[in-house]
């Protein structure tokens, strides 16, 4: 691959990844599970370091979000994308409580989100009722 072709591919990958990041948050915020599913690789991995949980696979990840309790809202404050990776800084509102969250996304060569790491400000014990969807790590 020529250096110029590699640069064009990197720019295209970055643009695809940036758009996937914005779409990811938009689909979550609108609870558009069908649209969200189109962004995800079949074997997507969703990790929550603060609760030591991992969800594997598109269907489990979608169900995790469908079943997530509470009135929560997401707004993108900033996205930084480079190639097939993106970091997102989010404003999160759960009920009346507001907090920041950071999300790391990795996108496959097919343009699908293959890995999501969701960072919250503090460690916490996961709420009961999602044991059927997660593994502890």
URCOR-V436416 format. One record per run of one state. SS is the DSSP state (@ for helix, = for strand, . for the rest). FROM is the first residue (numbers start at 1). TO is the last residue. If there is no record, write none. Layout:
BEGIN
ss: (SS	SS)
from: (FROM	FROM)
to: (TO	TO)
END
This chain:
BEGIN
ss: (.	@	.	@	=	.	=	.	@	.	=	.	=	.	=	.	=	.	=	.)
from: (1	3	31	33	40	49	53	57	58	67	72	83	85	95	97	108	113	121	135	137)
to: (2	30	32	39	48	52	56	57	66	71	82	84	94	96	107	112	120	134	136	137)
END
